[in-house]
């Protein structure tokens, strides 16, 4: 059994192939809660501050410790 080090909440714009990471969480339940919240309350894009419309939200597990360390490197707290 593989260990998951956390989960990435990602989005994919309609008609695009690229998946972008929006949020990192430690538990699957908090990732699910975020996806439900983002479906009902459209969050802004982090770069342009425009609402993210026509996107599909995905939960992607973090499978390696190296990826986990890289993702949390810029965390402000």
C-alpha positions in Angstrom: 0.0 0.0 0.0 1.3 3.4 -1.0 1.4 6.2 1.5 -0.2 9.5 0.5 1.6 12.6 2.0 -1.3 14.9 1.3 -3.6 16.0 -1.4 -3.6 18.7 -4.1 -6.8 20.4 -5.0 -6.3 21.2 -8.7 -8.5 22.6 -11.5 -8.6 22.1 -15.2 -10.2 24.7 -17.5 -12.8 23.5 -19.9 -11.2 22.6 -23.3 -7.7 22.7 -21.9 -5.4 19.8 -21.0 -3.2 21.5 -18.3 -4.0 20.9 -14.7 -3.1 23.6 -12.2 -2.6 23.2 -8.5 -4.8 25.6 -6.4 -4.5 24.3 -2.8 -2.5 21.7 -0.8 -4.1 19.9 2.2 -3.0 17.1 4.5 -6.3 15.2 4.6 -8.7 13.9 2.0 -11.7 15.2 3.9 -10.5 18.8 3.8 -9.7 18.4 0.1 -13.3 17.2 -0.5 -14.7 20.1 1.6 -12.6 22.6 -0.5 -13.9 21.1 -3.8 -17.5 21.4 -2.6 -16.9 25.0 -1.5 -15.2 25.9 -4.8 -18.1 24.5 -6.8 -20.6 26.7 -5.0 -18.4 29.8 -4.4 -16.2 30.5 -7.4 -12.6 31.4 -6.2 -10.4 33.9 -7.9 -7.4 33.0 -10.1 -4.3 33.6 -8.0 -2.5 35.6 -10.7 -5.2 37.6 -12.4 -7.7 37.8 -9.5 -10.5 37.0 -12.0 -13.1 34.3 -11.0 -12.3 30.8 -12.2 -15.3 29.9 -14.3 -16.0 26.7 -16.3 -13.4 24.6 -14.5 -13.4 21.0 -13.3 -12.0 20.5 -9.7 -9.8 17.5 -9.1 -8.2 15.9 -6.0 -4.8 14.5 -6.7 -2.8 12.6 -4.1 0.8 13.6 -3.3 2.6 10.2 -3.5 6.3 11.0 -2.8 8.0 12.7 0.0 10.2 14.8 -2.4 7.0 16.2 -4.0 5.6 16.9 -0.6 8.7 18.9 0.5 8.7 20.8 -2.8 5.1 21.8 -2.5 5.3 23.0 1.1 8.6 24.8 0.6 6.9 28.2 -0.1 4.2 27.9 2.5 3.9 31.2 4.5 3.2 29.6 7.9 
